[in-house]
Amino acid sequence: MDFNVKKLASDAGVFFTRAVQYTEEKLGQAEKTELDAHLENLIARADCTKNWTEKIFRQTEVLLQPNPSARIEEFFYEKLDRKIPSRTTNAELLGQYMQDAAKDFGPGTPYGSTLITVGEFQRRLGAAEREFLQTSAINFLTPLRNFLEGDWKTISKERRLLENRRLDLDVCKARLKKAKLAEAKAAAAPDFQETRPRNYVLSASASAWDREFGDSELIDTRKVVQALNFALLSAEVDKAEHELRVAQTEFDRQAEVTRLLLEGISSTHVNHLRCLHEFAEAEVAYYAQCHKHMQDLQKELSRANGDTFPDAFAVNASTSGMSPGPAPLPTATLPGVSSPSHPPNGSNALESNTLKIEEVKPPATGTRKAKVLYDYDAADTSELSLLADELITVYTVPGMDPDWLIGERGNQKGKVPVTYLELLS
């Protein structure tokens, strides 16, 4: 391995001079070359883009994968350039548990069959979620990550190089200023009347020296020393001016490279805008799928209500005294279902003729409390009007339409629609 001591020493010297210049600038003891306003605006815009892109990227990761342990695992898989293992979504796992439970409870029982139905739709929701996560990761997260880990690293590297070029330029300016001050001080020294071109050659021949200063025996020693010092300072000024020109050229070239990269932020915004549209479209498609699956689930449960819930209600009413099962959903949320105040097939009118409310007695067991969800106006004397948020006692009687219950409020009694109630435990 080649070990260049001179290069190492040179790099260390450059680093030290830059550090000194930077420190003096911070302390207000040195002048600083300011960038032009356009470049400063581009830098500020780039920093703003980087900061907000990073925040949006991190929060999108949290949205798509709320589990921090899973995110850390995915991060290591990406760094190791290995394929991330496929994970079961929470909805899919819940659906699997429901269907496994139905096997133990009995698929033919009301509860078991409902678990199978709901579990299947949970698995569909999980599949839709999986597709959404994959689409969002490809179309939104990946472009943001590519910007942060690719384009921004290039911009940062060139900006650091520009800062180094600026420090070198300011060091050269300070060096030239110091050399000129020393030269001016030497030129203004007393007893030195000699003026000559800067590019005076110190190695001139003795005869040339004699012609310049006269008889060598009469030359004042002080003037000789002052002349030599002035010549050295002039050479130092020439060297400093040359270094300044080189530093200025390198700084201007690097500023132009950095400016071109920073102006590319505009195209980055355009690309991220397109990715944002794709992310929003993926969300719309995902939630539309979820909505459709839930509508289909409502229809399945509504279709099963007439066969499953009445029997289960009657069985539990005679055994445990409590009517099981979730409260039926309001018909206003189920397209195609008629209003409870006007049930199909004229069942309400039939019951009005065959069922006398005043003769109905509450069973010894099987009554429960219910919370009214919506206001309801009784269609006839056999029904009980309801007010939203009030609590009433409800129960069923043999042969009664499953869409209706008997409700009691104090001394008032009448039929009430199930869909207007939330049955309480």
C-alpha positions, 0 to 999 in steps of 0.5 A, spaced: 500 500 500 502 506 497 503 511 503 504 518 501 507 522 507 507 529 503 500 528 500 497 526 507 501 532 510 498 537 505 491 534 506 492 536 513 494 543 512 488 544 507 484 541 513 487 546 518 487 552 514 479 551 512 478 550 520 481 556 522 478 560 517 471 557 519 472 558 526 474 566 525 468 567 520 464 564 526 467 569 531 466 575 526 474 575 525 474 574 518 470 576 512 466 571 508 464 570 501 457 570 500 453 566 495 449 570 490 441 570 492 439 565 487 443 560 489 441 561 496 434 561 495 435 554 491 439 552 497 433 554 502 428 550 497 432 544 497 433 544 505 425 545 505 424 539 500 429 534 504 426 536 511 419 535 509 420 529 504 423 525 510 418 527 515 412 525 510 416 518 508 417 516 515 410 518 517 407 514 511 412 508 513 408 508 520 401 509 516 403 503 512 406 499 518 404 501 525 409 496 528 416 499 529 419 492 530 416 490 523 419 496 520 426 495 523 426 488 521 424 491 514 430 496 514 435 490 516 432 486 510 433 492 505 440 493 508 442 486 507 439 486 500 434 480 501 427 479 500 422 482 505 418 476 508 410 476 506 406 477 512 399 476 514 395 482 515 391 483 522 384 482 518 387 476 515 389 473 521 382 475 525 378 472 519 382 465 520 381 465 527 374 466 526 373 461 521 377 456 526 373 458 531 367 456 527 369 449 526 369 448 533 363 451 535 359 448 529 359 451 522 351 449 522 350 453 528 347 460 527 354 463 531 358 458 527 355 460 520 356 467 522 363 467 524 365 463 517 361 469 513 364 475 517 371 471 517 371 470 510 370 478 509 375 479 514 380 475 509 378 479 503 379 486 507 386 483 509 387 481 501 385 488 499 390 491 505 396 487 502 395 490 495 394 497 498 401 496 502 404 493 496 402 499 491 403 504 496 410 502 497 412 501 490 409 508 487 410 512 493 415 510 498 420 508 493 421 514 490 421 518 496 427 513 499 430 514 492 430 521 493 433 521 500 438 516 499 440 518 492 439 525 489 440 528 496 446 525 497 449 527 491 447 534 492 449 534 499 456 532 497 457 537 492 454 542 497 460 540 502 465 541 496 462 548 494 463 550 502 470 547 501 472 551 495 469 558 499 473 557 505 479 556 500 477 562 496 477 566 503 483 563 505 486 566 499 483 573 500 486 573 507 493 571 505 493 576 499 490 582 503 496 580 509 501 580 503 499 586 501 499 590 507 506 587 509 508 589 502 506 596 503 509 597 510 516 595 507 515 600 502 513 605 507 519 604 511 524 610 512 531 610 508 528 606 503 527 610 496 528 604 491 522 603 487 523 597 482 518 592 478 515 587 482 518 581 478 525 583 480 530 577 480 534 576 486 539 572 483 541 577 478 549 578 477 553 582 481 554 587 475 547 588 475 547 589 482 552 594 482 549 598 476 543 598 481 546 600 487 552 603 485 559 602 488 558 595 492 563 598 498 558 604 499 552 600 499 548 601 506 547 594 509 540 596 511 538 598 504 540 591 502 536 588 507 530 592 506 531 591 498 531 583 499 525 583 504 521 588 499 523 583 493 520 577 497 514 580 499 513 582 492 514 575 490 509 573 496 504 578 493 504 575 486 504 568 489 497 570 493 494 573 487 495 567 483 492 562 488 486 567 489 485 566 481 485 559 481 481 559 488 476 563 484 475 559 478 474 553 482 469 556 486 465 559 480 465 552 477 463 548 483 458 554 484 455 552 477 455 545 478 451 546 485 446 550 482 444 546 476 443 540 481 439 544 486 435 547 480 433 539 479 429 540 485 423 542 481 423 536 477 423 532 483 417 536 485 414 534 479 415 527 480 413 527 487 407 530 485 405 524 480 407 519 486 402 523 490 397 522 485 398 515 485 398 514 492 391 517 493 388 513 487 391 507 491 387 509 497 381 511 494 381 504 490 383 500 497 377 504 501 372 503 495 374 495 496 373 495 503 366 499 502 364 494 497 366 488 502 362 491 508 356 492 503 356 485 501 357 483 508 351 487 510 347 483 505 349 477 507 348 478 514 341 481 513 339 475 508 341 471 514 337 475 519 331 471 518 333 464 518 339 465 524 337 471 529 330 469 530 331 462 532 337 464 536 333 469 540 328 464 541 333 459 544 336 464 548 330 467 551 327 460 553 334 458 556 338 464 559 333 470 559 337 474 554 337 475 547 343 474 544 347 477 537 349 484 535 344 489 534 341 489 527 344 495 523 339 501 521 335 500 514 337 506 512 344 504 511 342 498 507 340 499 500 334 495 498 331 494 505 324 497 506 323 501 512 321 498 518 315 502 519 312 499 513 315 492 513 314 487 506 308 483 505 304 487 510 306 483 516 305 489 520 298 490 518 297 482 519 300 483 526 295 489 528 289 484 526 292 478 530 296 481 535 292 484 541 298 488 545 294 489 551 293 482 552 301 481 551 304 479 557 312 480 558 315 473 559 318 471 566 325 471 563 328 474 556 326 481 557 332 486 556 334 493 555 335 497 549 337 504 547 333 507 541 337 509 536 332 514 532 326 517 533 320 513 531 313 515 530 308 509 531 303 508 525 297 505 529 295 504 536 299 497 536 306 500 536 310 504 541 313 511 539 320 512 540 325 518 542 332 517 540 337 515 546 331 513 551 332 506 554 326 501 554 325 494 556 324 489 550 322 482 549 319 477 544 313 473 543 312 466 540 309 467 532 312 475 532 315 478 526 323 477 527 323 485 525 319 487 531 319 486 538 315 488 544 317 495 547 315 497 554 316 504 557 313 505 564 305 503 563 306 504 555 307 498 551 307 497 543 311 494 538 317 497 536 322 496 530 328 492 531 333 496 527 331 502 531 334 499 537 341 497 540 340 491 544 344 492 551 347 486 555 
